[in-house]
């Protein structure tokens, strides 16, 4: 029986968190992985949800997930759908599951009248880039992700001292 794609439920948080760690291992970024199941549960199902997720389930086991949220394009004057993570376990790759998850997300974007559906991909991940391009996505070489985190974020948030 093929995997079923459905909206994530609170009971899925532990399995999703474990898959997120697998993704961090694949991207060689485990040193940056500090998320917790509790934080994920709050982000997805807390009082002010920050994101939504789909899961792929096969034989009662979560084998993939897609975590997404809305952003807003001032140029389009419409919401967009931003895909933070798409992960399918290696044993499930090549089965069409990644394509099915992207199609499900595209359907959500269309249903919600989003002006675009976008995400980022690591420049060294050529298999993913090729997969996305095959599906009709365009990798935008002229755009760069800008990020402020950790101590730099704390410094930026602290007002500069006024000269006496």
Phi and psi in degrees as GROMACS dihedral restraints (atoms count N, CA, C in turn):
[ dihedral_restraints ]
;  ai    aj    ak    al  type     phi  dphi    fc
    3     4     5     6     1   -69.0    20    10
    4     5     6     7     1   160.9    20    10
    6     7     8     9     1   -63.8    20    10
    7     8     9    10     1   148.7    20    10
    9    10    11    12     1  -103.2    20    10
   10    11    12    13     1   135.0    20    10
   12    13    14    15     1  -104.3    20    10
   13    14    15    16     1   129.4    20    10
   15    16    17    18     1  -149.4    20    10
   16    17    18    19     1   166.6    20    10
   18    19    20    21     1   -65.2    20    10
   19    20    21    22     1   141.0    20    10
   21    22    23    24     1   -66.1    20    10
   22    23    24    25     1   149.5    20    10
   24    25    26    27     1  -121.8    20    10
   25    26    27    28     1   160.6    20    10
   27    28    29    30     1   -52.7    20    10
   28    29    30    31     1   -34.1    20    10
   30    31    32    33     1   -67.1    20    10
   31    32    33    34     1   -13.9    20    10
   33    34    35    36     1   -87.8    20    10
   34    35    36    37     1    -8.5    20    10
   36    37    38    39     1   -57.7    20    10
   37    38    39    40     1   -45.6    20    10
   39    40    41    42     1   -60.6    20    10
   40    41    42    43     1   -46.2    20    10
   42    43    44    45     1   -66.2    20    10
   43    44    45    46     1   -39.7    20    10
   45    46    47    48     1   -64.1    20    10
   46    47    48    49     1   -42.7    20    10
   48    49    50    51     1   -61.0    20    10
   49    50    51    52     1   -41.2    20    10
   51    52    53    54     1   -62.3    20    10
   52    53    54    55     1   -40.1    20    10
   54    55    56    57     1   -68.0    20    10
   55    56    57    58     1   -33.7    20    10
   57    58    59    60     1   -62.7    20    10
   58    59    60    61     1   -38.5    20    10
   60    61    62    63     1   -66.6    20    10
   61    62    63    64     1   -39.0    20    10
   63    64    65    66     1   -59.4    20    10
   64    65    66    67     1   -40.6    20    10
   66    67    68    69     1   -62.8    20    10
   67    68    69    70     1   -43.8    20    10
   69    70    71    72     1   -60.6    20    10
   70    71    72    73     1   -38.6    20    10
   72    73    74    75     1   -63.4    20    10
   73    74    75    76     1   -45.8    20    10
   75    76    77    78     1   -59.7    20    10
   76    77    78    79     1   -41.2    20    10
   78    79    80    81     1   -84.0    20    10
   79    80    81    82     1     1.6    20    10
   81    82    83    84     1    58.8    20    10
   82    83    84    85     1    42.0    20    10
   84    85    86    87     1  -127.7    20    10
   85    86    87    88     1    26.0    20    10
   87    88    89    90     1   -61.8    20    10
   88    89    90    91     1   -26.0    20    10
   90    91    92    93     1   -65.7    20    10
   91    92    93    94     1   -17.2    20    10
   93    94    95    96     1   -99.9    20    10
   94    95    96    97     1    -6.1    20    10
   96    97    98    99     1   -83.2    20    10
   97    98    99   100     1   105.7    20    10
   99   100   101   102     1  -124.5    20    10
  100   101   102   103     1     3.3    20    10
  102   103   104   105     1   -63.1    20    10
  103   104   105   106     1   151.2    20    10
  105   106   107   108     1  -121.5    20    10
  106   107   108   109     1   158.1    20    10
  108   109   110   111     1   -58.9    20    10
  109   110   111   112     1   -36.8    20    10
  111   112   113   114     1   -64.4    20    10
  112   113   114   115     1   -42.5    20    10
  114   115   116   117     1   -65.6    20    10
  115   116   117   118     1   -39.7    20    10
  117   118   119   120     1   -64.4    20    10
  118   119   120   121     1   -44.1    20    10
  120   121   122   123     1   -59.8    20    10
  121   122   123   124     1   -42.2    20    10
  123   124   125   126     1   -65.5    20    10
  124   125   126   127     1   -42.4    20    10
  126   127   128   129     1   -64.5    20    10
  127   128   129   130     1   -34.2    20    10
  129   130   131   132     1   -92.2    20    10
  130   131   132   133     1   -35.6    20    10
  132   133   134   135     1  -130.8    20    10
  133   134   135   136     1     7.5    20    10
  135   136   137   138     1   -75.6    20    10
  136   137   138   139     1  -170.2    20    10
  138   139   140   141     1   -62.5    20    10
  139   140   141   142     1   -34.0    20    10
  141   142   143   144     1  -128.8    20    10
  142   143   144   145     1    79.1    20    10
  144   145   146   147     1   -56.6    20    10
  145   146   147   148     1   136.4    20    10
  147   148   149   150     1  -101.5    20    10
  148   149   150   151     1   -15.5    20    10
  150   151   152   153     1  -153.8    20    10
  151   152   153   154     1   171.1    20    10
  153   154   155   156     1  -130.8    20    10
  154   155   156   157     1   167.4    20    10
  156   157   158   159     1  -149.6    20    10
  157   158   159   160     1   150.0    20    10
  159   160   161   162     1  -110.5    20    10
  160   161   162   163     1   149.2    20    10
  162   163   164   165     1  -125.3    20    10
  163   164   165   166     1   152.2    20    10
  165   166   167   168     1  -109.0    20    10
  166   167   168   169     1   125.7    20    10
  168   169   170   171     1  -123.2    20    10
  169   170   171   172     1   131.6    20    10
  171   172   173   174     1  -132.4    20    10
  172   173   174   175     1   127.3    20    10
  174   175   176   177     1    51.6    20    10
  175   176   177   178     1    40.8    20    10
  177   178   179   180     1    79.5    20    10
  178   179   180   181     1     5.0    20    10
  180   181   182   183     1  -117.9    20    10
  181   182   183   184     1   135.7    20    10
  183   184   185   186     1   -76.7    20    10
  184   185   186   187     1   120.6    20    10
  186   187   188   189     1  -116.2    20    10
  187   188   189   190     1    -1.4    20    10
  189   190   191   192     1  -169.4    20    10
  190   191   192   193     1   162.5    20    10
  192   193   194   195     1  -153.8    20    10
  193   194   195   196     1   159.4    20    10
  195   196   197   198     1  -135.8    20    10
  196   197   198   199     1   122.3    20    10
  198   199   200   201     1  -109.1    20    10
  199   200   201   202     1   129.8    20    10
  201   202   203   204     1  -145.3    20    10
  202   203   204   205     1   164.7    20    10
  204   205   206   207     1  -155.6    20    10
  205   206   207   208     1   170.5    20    10
  207   208   209   210     1   -92.5    20    10
  208   209   210   211     1   143.7    20    10
  210   211   212   213     1  -123.1    20    10
  211   212   213   214     1  -170.9    20    10
  213   214   215   216     1  -141.4    20    10
  214   215   216   217     1   133.0    20    10
  216   217   218   219     1  -101.9    20    10
  217   218   219   220     1   116.1    20    10
  219   220   221   222     1   -68.6    20    10
  220   221   222   223     1   -30.9    20    10
  222   223   224   225     1   -69.5    20    10
  223   224   225   226     1   -41.6    20    10
  225   226   227   228     1   -84.2    20    10
  226   227   228   229     1   -22.2    20    10
  228   229   230   231     1    68.0    20    10
  229   230   231   232     1    29.8    20    10
  231   232   233   234     1  -144.4    20    10
  232   233   234   235     1   159.5    20    10
  234   235   236   237     1   -68.2    20    10
  235   236   237   238     1   157.0    20    10
  237   238   239   240     1  -124.6    20    10
  238   239   240   241     1   166.0    20    10
  240   241   242   243     1  -110.8    20    10
  241   242   243   244     1   123.5    20    10
  243   244   245   246     1  -111.4    20    10
  244   245   246   247     1   123.2    20    10
  246   247   248   249     1   -91.4    20    10
  247   248   249   250     1   112.3    20    10
  249   250   251   252     1   -78.5    20    10
  250   251   252   253     1   -47.0    20    10
  252   253   254   255     1  -140.2    20    10
  253   254   255   256     1   139.6    20    10
  255   256   257   258     1  -131.6    20    10
  256   257   258   259     1   120.1    20    10
  258   259   260   261     1  -138.6    20    10
  259   260   261   262     1   131.8    20    10
  261   262   263   264     1  -126.5    20    10
  262   263   264   265     1   129.9    20    10
  264   265   266   267     1   -58.0    20    10
  265   266   267   268     1   146.1    20    10
  267   268   269   270     1   -51.9    20    10
  268   269   270   271     1   -36.6    20    10
  270   271   272   273     1   -66.1    20    10
  271   272   273   274     1   -17.2    20    10
  273   274   275   276     1  -103.2    20    10
  274   275   276   277     1    -6.5    20    10
  276   277   278   279     1   -69.2    20    10
  277   278   279   280     1   144.8    20    10
  279   280   281   282     1    85.9    20    10
  280   281   282   283     1     1.3    20    10
  282   283   284   285     1   -95.3    20    10
  283   284   285   286     1    -5.1    20    10
  285   286   287   288     1    94.9    20    10
  286   287   288   289     1    -1.1    20    10
  288   289   290   291     1   -66.4    20    10
  289   290   291   292     1   -42.9    20    10
  291   292   293   294     1   -61.4    20    10
  292   293   294   295     1   -43.0    20    10
  294   295   296   297     1   -61.1    20    10
  295   296   297   298     1   -44.6    20    10
  297   298   299   300     1   -62.3    20    10
  298   299   300   301     1   -39.2    20    10
  300   301   302   303     1   -67.9    20    10
  301   302   303   304     1   -41.9    20    10
  303   304   305   306     1   -64.4    20    10
  304   305   306   307     1   -38.5    20    10
  306   307   308   309     1   -64.4    20    10
  307   308   309   310     1   -40.5    20    10
  309   310   311   312     1   -63.2    20    10
  310   311   312   313     1   -40.8    20    10
  312   313   314   315     1   -67.5    20    10
  313   314   315   316     1   -40.5    20    10
  315   316   317   318     1   -61.6    20    10
  316   317   318   319     1   -39.1    20    10
  318   319   320   321     1   -63.8    20    10
  319   320   321   322     1   -39.5    20    10
  321   322   323   324     1   -62.4    20    10
  322   323   324   325     1   -44.0    20    10
  324   325   326   327     1   -61.4    20    10
  325   326   327   328     1   -43.6    20    10
  327   328   329   330     1   -66.1    20    10
  328   329   330   331     1   -45.7    20    10
  330   331   332   333     1   -59.0    20    10
  331   332   333   334     1   -37.8    20    10
  333   334   335   336     1   -89.3    20    10
  334   335   336   337     1     8.2    20    10
  336   337   338   339     1    58.6    20    10
  337   338   339   340     1    40.4    20    10
  339   340   341   342     1   -73.8    20    10
  340   341   342   343     1   145.9    20    10
  342   343   344   345     1   -80.6    20    10
  343   344   345   346     1   -19.6    20    10
  345   346   347   348     1  -163.2    20    10
  346   347   348   349     1   163.6    20    10
  348   349   350   351     1  -131.1    20    10
  349   350   351   352     1   119.6    20    10
  351   352   353   354     1  -143.8    20    10
  352   353   354   355     1   165.5    20    10
  354   355   356   357     1  -163.9    20    10
  355   356   357   358     1   175.9    20    10
  357   358   359   360     1  -113.4    20    10
  358   359   360   361     1   161.6    20    10
  360   361   362   363     1  -143.0    20    10
  361   362   363   364     1   141.2    20    10
  363   364   365   366     1   -65.5    20    10
  364   365   366   367     1   138.4    20    10
  366   367   368   369     1   -63.9    20    10
  367   368   369   370     1   -21.8    20    10
  369   370   371   372     1   -87.8    20    10
  370   371   372   373     1    -7.6    20    10
  372   373   374   375     1   -89.7    20    10
  373   374   375   376     1    68.9    20    10
  375   376   377   378     1   -60.6    20    10
  376   377   378   379     1   -37.2    20    10
  378   379   380   381     1   -59.1    20    10
  379   380   381   382     1   -41.0    20    10
  381   382   383   384     1   -68.2    20    10
  382   383   384   385     1   -43.0    20    10
  384   385   386   387     1   -59.0    20    10
  385   386   387   388     1   -46.5    20    10
  387   388   389   390     1   -62.3    20    10
  388   389   390   391     1   -42.0    20    10
  390   391   392   393     1   -59.7    20    10
  391   392   393   394     1   -47.9    20    10
  393   394   395   396     1   -65.1    20    10
  394   395   396   397     1   -42.7    20    10
  396   397   398   399     1   -64.3    20    10
  397   398   399   400     1   -38.0    20    10
  399   400   401   402     1   -60.9    20    10
  400   401   402   403     1   -30.3    20    10
  402   403   404   405     1   -85.2    20    10
  403   404   405   406     1    -0.8    20    10
  405   406   407   408     1   103.3    20    10
  406   407   408   409     1     1.7    20    10
  408   409   410   411     1   -77.6    20    10
  409   410   411   412     1   153.8    20    10
  411   412   413   414     1  -113.7    20    10
  412   413   414   415     1   126.6    20    10
  414   415   416   417     1   -86.5    20    10
  415   416   417   418     1   121.7    20    10
  417   418   419   420     1   -91.4    20    10
  418   419   420   421     1   100.2    20    10
  420   421   422   423     1   -71.3    20    10
  421   422   423   424     1   -20.2    20    10
  423   424   425   426     1   -85.1    20    10
  424   425   426   427     1    -7.1    20    10
  426   427   428   429     1  -102.1    20    10
  427   428   429   430     1   142.1    20    10
  429   430   431   432     1  -126.9    20    10
  430   431   432   433     1   141.6    20    10
  432   433   434   435     1   -73.1    20    10
  433   434   435   436     1   133.5    20    10
  435   436   437   438     1  -113.1    20    10
  436   437   438   439     1   130.1    20    10
  438   439   440   441     1  -138.8    20    10
  439   440   441   442     1   138.3    20    10
  441   442   443   444     1  -125.2    20    10
  442   443   444   445     1   124.1    20    10
  444   445   446   447     1  -145.6    20    10
  445   446   447   448     1   167.5    20    10
  447   448   449   450     1    57.3    20    10
  448   449   450   451     1  -133.8    20    10
  450   451   452   453     1   -62.2    20    10
  451   452   453   454     1   -35.5    20    10
  453   454   455   456     1   -63.6    20    10
  454   455   456   457     1   -37.3    20    10
  456   457   458   459     1   -66.1    20    10
  457   458   459   460     1   -43.2    20    10
  459   460   461   462     1   -60.0    20    10
  460   461   462   463     1   -45.0    20    10
  462   463   464   465     1   -62.9    20    10
  463   464   465   466     1   -43.0    20    10
  465   466   467   468     1   -63.8    20    10
  466   467   468   469     1   -34.3    20    10
  468   469   470   471     1   -77.5    20    10
  469   470   471   472     1   -15.2    20    10
  471   472   473   474     1   -90.6    20    10
  472   473   474   475     1   121.7    20    10
  474   475   476   477     1   -59.3    20    10
  475   476   477   478     1   139.8    20    10
  477   478   479   480     1   -67.5    20    10
  478   479   480   481     1   145.2    20    10
  480   481   482   483     1   -67.0    20    10
  481   482   483   484     1   138.5    20    10
  483   484   485   486     1   -81.2    20    10
  484   485   486   487     1   138.7    20    10
  486   487   488   489     1   -64.1    20    10
  487   488   489   490     1   144.4    20    10
